[in-house]
């Protein structure tokens, strides 16, 4: 293209305008010629999930952050210091690090002339309790929306004017909802531990202490209580320091601990059980300056404290439930951390300990310092390679608040060099959460908390870009599981308007339940399919199909109370696939067990009843006399049903007519078997608008003692025939009719999606990491690979969807460690959608795209 611009003689003003126009045109051309850099196909989409800006959030107006709490819905609440005396500042953030506009004023709840809060705790009803104050113990409770709660002490603010209570350092919400505060009490001219308990409404709890709700505990000259935790039996452990002035004026700090009965009395030996160190309290002196900043309880009753009173080094100390030092931890119960001053401690669900503070480098700079220890006290080398992460944010940075998300990610907060608060989120390996990946652990009090085991098996998109993930959640002991479906917003956040904290569940009727597939009806209702197992051996199982309303509530008009169970022959019936028919009927398929395993398929009416017009009873089976399994199902626009799986190690396809009988026009009397040269299985199917069928799965070949597994894809005509290109020089289909993707030693495809422009994506895992491959269907299938590794043990995708104009979304399971796994999501950049007819030849009926909504 050639552009000729001519300036004729004219007035100076017009010449100026013309010159300006010319410069603008040239700049525009330059911008067109040199577009801004953008992400490439195969890159993780960093706009998906992530946290703040590259894992960092700087709360506006906060100079320091003192404490963090993580809500069950994934929101993050924090308290800090604004630089203004007696100003209460509570901020709430969405899971992606944006201020929550539904809280306070734009995410900030700030109250003048109250008190500076340094501790936060959450109540089960969503109330937010904060504590602090100087000169008295002060508490406030905020509503979930960020307003002072007038049901708490009349105006939301409880000021305890007891002359003994001076400085509140920490608070705890007990299992029964009562609030315990600990700090410093002035008694007889020196300082003691001060512990008070309040009702959930903010009044002193007269059943605690000597009838006034207060307990003071003396250790030495000056004692400070810094933290408090509650045991499962209701006893309270308080931790801090004892300060003694020696006979020669030398000062000495010691770790101080006490354990209280639920009524506030010291847990001593008065009932003959030995109590806690005999008299209910103890001190520990390692020969220097010590003091407990934070205390945590292990499930086995052991007590761990972190000491930061020796400035640039710290102790981590573990005690037995009796109060004796635990000799199995470190050296005589103590771990010495050199060069770092640590003050905050958290216990992971796998028993590892995470500690936060600061590191002072040789040049005088300060960085956040995080250490992770194995249960025995040794460094955990899976955390930043040596157990220590010291992220540097450009100046004098210091960490002082720590919280663990149920999915294993780490929230750490404090201050950075320019007197600004800083909140960061880390993956479990110590790397910053910069986006592209999302993990999610279900929270549904009291049922699901950190440590529960989630796996995602199916995914469906909604018209507004939101998406649904269905799967199974086990308790930590794996003695019971339930089926669930979770909805995420288009940017990867749990949609808390759906169900409970974003999830809806089917509890029972058996011991174990699971959702293996999900689909969205045109009316917005959500159908899941899976199974329920009645015994721990999984030998008695039924198909489970359930339907939810768009809000996440159960649809009581479906089946029996929203659920339909299908029992074929009384054995193990496991639905693994789901498809919606054009007339609103629901087709589910999976392996069923009689005298041997066969392929089972059932069709339900739109109201969830077995469809009597389907094989005269609503279900049928395909009997393969040999090793077999069915993994996929789809329904054609003419209501014919295609099943995919394997038989004796070959790709196997079966098509049924609408009445449930084999379709004689497909393959060999309804059956197509394809030997791809190894041991193969179909795991997913996709149907093109022209009736062509695509199957994905895997193929395993063996050379000597070495086996290799590849993703395997095959292309079939509408008649079920594996079709290769007749003329390689004029080829508008796959030349061989098959495609194999070998990215690693073991590559598996478990999901498949076809875009309307003829692009196909298969997803699963390569070398036990999330992986996918995109190929064209209208010629040589040149692969575009995608892969990512989540932190932890093996990860694998079970579902894939093209999302929006140029994204690919994967869902599956993230195995954090041997004791926990979570929902895992990843979104990648890919080629842009290019609408238009595909050049594939039409051999059979032309189908309009099936859109699941």
N, C-alpha and C positions, 0 to 999 in steps of 0.2 A: 504494500500500500504506500502511495506517495502523497504527501500533503504539501501544497504550495500556498504560502501565505504572502500576500502583497500589501504593502502599506502605501497608499496613495497620498498625495498632498492633501492636507486637511488642517484644521485648526490645531494649535498645540495641545489644547485640552483633549481633543479627540485622539490625537496621536498618543497621548499618555494612556488613555483608556484602551486603545488598541494594543499598545505595548504590554499593559497589564494583562489583557486577555490572552496575548501571545504567550507570556510567561506562564500563565495558569494552564494553557493548553499543553505547553512543553512539560511542565511539572506533572500533569496528569498522564501524559505519555510515558514519562519516566517511571511513574508509579506502576503503570500497566506493564512496562518492560521489566521491572525489577520488583515483583511482588514480595510482600513481607514473608519472612520465614515462617513455615508452619510445620506441624507434626507430619511425619511420613506414615504411610501404610505400614502397619505392624507395630507402631509405637503405642505404648499405653496412653490412654486419654487422661491427662492430668486434671481435666475439669471434672472428672468423675470421682465422687467421694473425696478423699484427701482431707487435709485439715489446714485451715487458714492459708497462709502463703508459705508454701514449701514446708509445711509442718509447724509453722510458728504463728502465734496470735499475740498481739500486743494490745491489751485492753485499754481503750482510750480513757485517760484521766486517772489511771491507777499507777501509783509509783512502786507498789510492791503487792504481791499476792501471798496471803498467809495460809489459806486452806482451800481445798477443793472437795466437792462431792459429785458423784456420778449418779444421775437419776436412772430409774429402770427404763425410761423411754429414750435413753441415750443423750439427754441434755446434760450440760456440765454447769454446775453452780460453783461460784467462787466468791470469797470475801478478800478484801485487801485494803490498802491505805491510799487515800487520795491526796494526802499532804495537808488536809484540813483537820484540825483537832475535833474529836467527838463527832465525826461524820461517819455514819454507818453506810457502807457501800457493798452491795451485793449485785453481782453480774450473773447473767445466765446466757450460755452459748448453745447453739444447735450442734449436732454431732459433727458438722463440717467446719466448725470454728467461726461461724457467723453469729453475731449477737442475735438473741432470740427476740423478735419484735413483739411476741405475745407476753413478754415479761417486763414489768415496770414501764419505764419510758425508753423504748427502743432497745430493750435488753438490759437496762441498768435501773436498779432500785436504790436510790441515794436519799438518805434522810439526815438532815442537819440537826445539830444540837441533841444528839443521842449518845452514842459511844462508838469507839473504834472496835470492830469485831476482829477476832483472830481465830475463830473456830466456827465450824459449820457442821450440822448433822441434819439428816432427812427423816421425816416421819412417814409412816406407811400410807397416810392419807394424802401425801403430797406436800404437806407443810414443811417449810424450811426454817430451821431453828439456827440462830447464830448467837454466839456468846463472846463476851470480852469485858472491857471496862477497866478503869483504873480507880482505885479507892473503894470499889464495891463490885460484887458480882452482878452482871447485867445480861439479860437474855431478851431476844426478840424473836417473834415468829412471823414469817411472811406467808401469805397465801401462795398457791401455785402460780398466780398471776403477778406476784411481786408486791402486793400491798400489805401493809401491816394488818395482822389478823386480830380483829377486835375481840374474838373469843378467847384470846390468850391474855390473861391478866387484865381484861377490860379494854385495853387499847393496843395490844400487840407488843407491849414493852414491859418486861418485869424487871424492876430495879430492887435488888436485895440490899437493903440498907443496914444489914447486920454489921456492927462496928468491927467485928473480927475478920470479916471477909474482905480482902483487899484487891487481889488480882486474879481474875479468872483466866486460866490458860487453855482449858480444853473442855469439850462437852461430848456427851454420849446419849443417844436415844436407845433406851433399853428395849428388849423384845416386847415388853408390855406397854410401850409408848411413853413411859416416864423418862424424864430428862435428868441426867447426872452431870454435874459440873465439878471440876477440880481446879485448884489453884493454890493461892497462898492465904493463910489465915494468921493474924497476929494474936498470939495468946501469951500472956505473962511476960511481955517484953521481948519475945523473939517470934520467929515465923515457923509455922507448922504447915503440914499438908492440910488443906481445907477441902472437904468434899461435901457437897449438898445434893439433895435429890428433890426434884419438883414433879408435880403432876403434869400430865400432858397439857393442862390448861395454864401452867405457869405458877401455881401456888406451891409453897413448901409442902413436901410429903411428910406428914407427921408420923408415918410408920417407919421412917428411916432415922437412924441415930438415936438420940435420947428423947424422942418424941417431938423434936423441933426440926427434923429434916436435915440436920447438920452433924458432921463428924470432923473432928480435928485430930491429927496424928502427929505426935512429936517424935523426932529422930535425934536432933542435935541443936546447935545454936540457931540456925536458920535453915528451914526446909521448904522446898518448893515442889509442888505436884505439877507435872507437865502433861501427863496423858493418863487415859483411863480406858479400860476394855472390860467387857462382860463375858464371863464363861457361860456355857450352855446351862449350867446348873443355877445360874442367877448370881453367883458370886462376882465381885468386882475386884479387879487388879488395878492398882494405881501405882504410878512410877514417877520418879523425879530425882531430886538430889538432897543430900544432907550436907550442910556446910558447918564445919567446926573450926573455931579459932583455937590453935594449939597453945600450950603453956608458954611458949616463947614467941608468940605472935605469928607463928607460921599457920597459914590457912590450909585446909584440907577439905576437898569435896569428895563425896562417895556416892555411888549409886544407891538409891533408896527405893524399896518396894514394899507394898502392903497389900494384903488380900482381905477383903471384907465379905462377911456374910450378906445375904440379900437384905437384911435389916440394918446394915451399917456397922455391926459389931465386928471386931477383929476376928479373923478366922484362926483361933488359937487351938490349943490342945484340951480345952475344957470338956469336950465330949469324948476324949480319948482317941481321936483319929490322927493325932500328930499335928494337925493344923498346917498352917503355912509357916515353916521354920519355927514351929513351936509356939510363938506368941503372936503370929499374924503379920509380922513385919521383919525386914532384914535390911542390912546395908552391906555393900561390897566395896572393898578398897583394894585396888591393884597397885598401890604405892604412889599414886600421883593425884591428878585432878580428874575426877570422874563425876558423871551424873547422867541419868537416863532422860533422854529427850522424848523418845517414842517407845511404846510397848505394843507387841502383837502377841496373840495366842495362836498356837498351833492346834490342829484338831486333836492331837494326842495329849493336850493339856500343858505342854511345855510353853515356857514364857521367854520371849526374846525381846531384848531392849537394845537400843543404839545409844551410845554415849558420844557427845561432841564437845566435851568441856576441856579438851586438851588442845584446842585450836586446830593445828594443821595435821592432826591424826585422830583416829577414833577407835573405839572398841565396839564390837557387837558381842553381846553376852547372852547365853541361853541357860535357863534354869529348868530343873525338873519341876513337876507340879508341887512337890514338897517344899520347894524353895532352895534346894541344893543346886550347886553349879552342875551342869550337864557335861561330864567328862568326855562324852562322845562328840562334842562340838568343839572344833578348833583345838586350842591348847588349854585343857582344864576348863572348858566351857567358854573360852574367850577367843575372839578373832581380833587381831590388831590390823587396822587399816592405816597405812602410812600415807602421808602427804595430802590427805583429804579430810576435811571437817564435815562429818555426816550427821544429819539430824532427823531425817524422816525415813520411816521403815514401813514396808508393806510385804505381806505374805501372799505369794501366788497360789493358785489352786493346786499346782503340782508340788508344793512344798518348798519351792525356791524362795529366797529372800531378796528383795530389791531395796536398796538403800540410796538416799539422795542427799546431796549437800553441795559443797563447793571444793574446787581444787585451786590452790595457789601455785602458779608456776614460778620458775626461777627468776623470770623477769618482772615479777610482781603482779602479773595478770591473774584474774580470777575467772574460772569457768564452772558451769554446771558439772557436777560429778555424780555418776550413777554407777553403783556396783551391784552385781547380781551373784549370789552365792548358792551353791548346791545345798541340799538339806543337811549335809555334813559340815558345811562351812567353807568348803573349797570354792575357789572361783569357778563360775560357770563360763566356760570358754565359748559357748554358743552365743554369748552376749558380747557383741563388738570384738570378737575373736579372743579376748583375754579376760572377760568378765568385768571390764571397766569401760565406760563411755564418758568422755569429757567433752561434750559439744561446746564449741566456742562461738559466741554470738557477738564478738567484737569489742569486748571491754570487760569491766568488772561484773561478771554474772554470778548469781548465787541461787541455788535451788532450796526451797523450804517447804513445798507442799507436793504431795504425791497421791495419786489414785490409780487403781487398776480397772480397766474396762473388763467386762465379762469375756470378751473375745481375746484377752491377753495383751491388748495394746496398753501403752503406759502414758498417763498424763502426768507431767511434771511442771511445776510453776515456781516462780520466785521473782527476782528482779534482774535487770540488766544495767549496763554501765551508766546510762543516762537517766537513772532513777525512774525507770518505767517498768511496770509489771510485764512479765513474760510467761506465756503458757505454751507448752510444746506437747506434741503427741508423737510417740515413738512406736515402731513395730517391736515385737518381742525380741528381736535381735539387736535392738539399740539404734536402728536407723530411723531417720525422720519420716513421718507419714506424708509423702508429697503428692499422693493421688494416683489414680488409675486402678487401684485395687480397693476392695472393701471386704471386711470380714464382719460377721454379725453373730452374736450369741443371744438366744432368746431369753427374755426376762418377763416372767409372769408370776409375780409373788402370790403365794409362797412356793409355787411349784418349781419354777425354773430360775436358776441363778448361775453365777460363775461356776464352771466345772461341768455343766451339762453338755451332752454330746449331740451336736446337730450335724445333719448331712442333708444337702439339697440334691434332689433328683430330677425335678422338672421345672420348667419356666414357661410363662405366657406373658405376652405384651398386651397392654391396654391401649385404646386409641389415643389417650392423652400423653403417652410416653412412659407412664408408670408401668411397672412390671411386677409379676407375682412369681414367687419361688415356693415350691412345695417340697416337703421332705419328712424327715423323721428326727425326733429328739429323744434321747435316752437320759435317764438319771445317771449320776456318776458311777453307780454300782452296776449299771446295765441290767437291772432287774425289771424294768418297765420302760416302755416307750410309747409315744403318741405321734399321730399324724398332725402336720401343721401346714399352713400356708401363710407366707409373709409378703406384704406388699411394700415395695420400695418406690420412692419418687424417682422421676427421670434422672436426677443427679446422684442417685445411689444411696439416699438416706432412707431409713425405715419410715414408712408413712404412719405416724402415730394416730391418725384419724381412722385407721383400719383395725378392727378387732381390739385386742389389748396390747398396747405398745407396738402396734404394727402387725400383730400375728393373730391368727384364728386357729383353733385346735379341735381335734376330735379325740376325746378321752374314751378309751375302751372301744368295744366291749371286752376285748381280750386283754392279755397282759401286754402285748406288743402291737403297736399300730404304726403304720407308715403310709405316707402319700408318695407315690412314685411318678405321678403325672398330674398336670393341671391344665385346664382350658377355660376360656372365658366365653360365655354365651353372648349372642347379640344384644340381649337385654341387660348385660353387665353382671349377671350372676356367675358365680365361680364354681366350677366342678373339679373335684379332685378324685383320683382313683388310687388305690393301693391295696392294703391288706390289713387284716387283724389276725393275730396269732393267739391261740388260747393256752399254749404251754411253752415252756422254756426251750423245748426241743424243736419248735416250729413244725411239728408234724400235724397239727390241727389248725388250719387256716381257712379263711374265707376272703373272697374279693370284698373290698370296701369301696363304696362310691358315696360321696357326700357332696352337698351343694350349699354354698354360702351366699348370702345377700351381698350386694356391692359394698356394704359397710363393714363386712366381716362377720356379721351375725349369722347363725345357722338358719337355713331356709326350711322352716318346719313343714312347708307344703311339699317337700321332696321326700320320697320314700317313707320311712318311719322316723319322724322327728328330725328329718334332714339327712338321714343315712340309709343306704341300702346295702345289705349283705347278700352275697351270692355264694351259695354252697353247691358245688358241682356233684361230687361223689363222696363227700365226707372226709377227704384227706386234706392235703396241703394245697390250697388254691391261692395263688399269688398274682394279683393284677400288676402288670408292669407297664401297660400302655393304655392310652385313652385317646379317643377321637370323637368329635361331634359330627353327626350326620346333618345333611342339609335341612331335613324336616324337624330338627330339634332333638332327635333321639341320640342316645349316648352309647357308644361302643367301647367296651373294655376288653383287654386281652391279657393273657399271661399263662404261665405253666400251671397245670393242675395235676394232682397225683391220685391215681387209682392204684391199679396193680403196677403201673409204670407212669412216668411223666408223659403227658400229651399237651398239645396246644389247646387252650381253652379260650372261648370268646363268648361274651354275653352282650345283649343289646337291651337297653332300658328305654322306656318311654320318657317323654319330657318331664313327667311327674315322678320318675324314679322307680317305676314298677317294671318287672320283667316283661318284655314285649312278646306276647304270645304268638305274633305273626312271624317271629324269627325262629325257625326250626321247631315250631309248635310248642315251645316252652320258654323261649327267651335266651337259651344258651345252646351252644354246640361245641364240639371239639374236633380237632384234626389229629388223627392217631398215626404217629410215626413209630414204627416198631424199631426203635433204636435210640441212641443218644440224641436228644433234641431239646430245644427251648425256643419260645417265642418272646421277642423283646420289643416289637414295634407294631403299630397298627395305624392305618389311615382309611378314611372313607372318601370314595370318589363322589363327584357331584351326581352321578347316577345311582348312588347309594350302595354300589358294590364295595366290598371290604377287602383290603389287602393286608395280610399279615407277613411279618418278617422275622427271621430268626436263623436257626441253624439245624441241620440234620446230618448226623455222622460227619461233622467237621466241614460241611459245605454251606455256602449261602443258600438259604431256603426262603421261597416266597410262595404264598398261597392266596388265591383270590376266591372270595365267596360272592355269590349273587345275593340279592337283597333278602331272600328267604333263608339264607344261611347255608345253602348247598354249594359245593365246588363249582366254579365257573369253567365250563368246558372250552371256552374261547381263550383261556389264559394258560400259557405254558402247556404242560401235559396233563390235561383234565384238571386244570386249576392249580397245578404245582409246577414251580420252576426251581431246579437245583443247579448251582453253579460251583464248580471246583476251580478255585483260583490258584491252585498249585501248592496248597499247604493245609493248615487247619484254620477254618474261617468261621465267622459268625456275623450276621447282620444285627445291628443294634438300633438303627434308626432309618426312617424312610422319609422321602419327600416326593411330592407329585407336581409336575410341571403343568402349566396351562394347556399344553398340547397333548397331555395324557402320558407323556414319558415319565418313567419312574426312576428315582435315584435311591440307591441303598448304600449305607455306610456301616462300617464295622471295623474288623481287623483280620489280618492274616498272619499266622505264625508258620515260619519255615525253619527247617533244621539242617545244619551242615555239620556232620560229625556230632560232637557233643554240645555244639553251640546253637542256640535257637535265637531267632530274631522275629520280632513282631512289628508289623507296619500297619498304619491306617489303610483301610481298603475301601474303595468306592467302586460301584458298578452302575452302569446305565442300561435301562431296559426299555424296550418299546412298549406301547400300550397293550400288546398281546403277551407281555412277560418274557420277551426274548432278549437275551444279552446281545446288544447290537454294536458291531464294529463298523468302521467307515469302509465303504466299498472302494472308493477312489481317494487314496491319500493326497492327491493333488487338488482335490475339490471336496474338502472334508468339513462338514458343518456339525459333526458330532465328535465324540471322543474316538480317536483312531482305533484304539483297541477295545473300546467299550468298558475299560477298567482304568483305575488310577490308584497308585500306591504311593504313600508318603512315608519316607524313612528319614526321620530327623534325629532319632536317637536309637539306642539299642532296643527299646520297647516303646512303641507308639500305638495307642488305642484310640479309636473314635467311638464315642457313645451318643453323639447328638448330631443333627443335621438340620440346616435351614436353607431354603431356596428363595432368593430375592426375585422380584418380578422382572428384573433385567437379565435374568439367566445366570447370575452369580450364585455359586453354591459354597457353603461353608460347613466343614465338619470339625467337630471339637471333641476333645477328650484329654489325653495326657501323653507326654513324651518324657521318658525317664522320670516318671512320677511327678511331673509338673504340669500345670495348665498349658494346653497347646491346642492350636487350631490351624486349619489350612483352608484358604479360599481358592477356588478354581472356577474357570468359565465352563459353561456347558455347551457352547457352540463352536467347539474346535479343540485344539490341543490344550489340555487343562494345565497350563503353566501355573505352578503353585505360588501362593503368597502365604508364607508361614507367620504364625503368631504364637508367642509363648511368654510365660512369666512364672516366676517362682515365688510362692508365698513363704514366709518365715516358718520354719518348723519341719515336720516330717512330710511324707508324700501328700501331694495335692492333685486333684483330678477334677475336670469339668464333666458334668453330666447333662448339661443343657446349653444351647447356643441360639442366639437370635440376632439377625440384622436389626439394628436399632437406629431410627432416624435416617438421615440421608447418607451417612458415611461412618457408622460405628458398628462394631461387633461386640456383643455382650455375652459373656460366659458365666455360668453358675455351676457350683459344685461344692465340694467339701475341702476344708483346710484343716489338716491334722497338725495342730500346734505342737503336741508332744504325745507321749504314750497315754496320757490321761485325759486329753481334751481335744475335741474337734469342733469346728464352727462352719456356718454358711460362708462360702467364699464367692466373691464376684470380681470380675475384671472386665474392663472395657477398653477396646483398642480402636485406633484410627484405621480406616480402610478406604477403599476406592469409593468414589461418589456414585450414588444411584443414577443410572442413565436409562431413563424410560424409553420404551420402543419395543417393537416385536423382536423376538429372538429368531435367528435363522434356522433353528432346528427343524428338520423335516417333520411333517405331520403324518403319522401313521396310525390313524384311529381317530376317535372323537376329540374335538378341541374343548378343553375345559377352561372355564373362567377361574381365576385365582380363588382359592378358599381362604377367607380371612377370618381368623378366630378372634373374636372380640370379647 
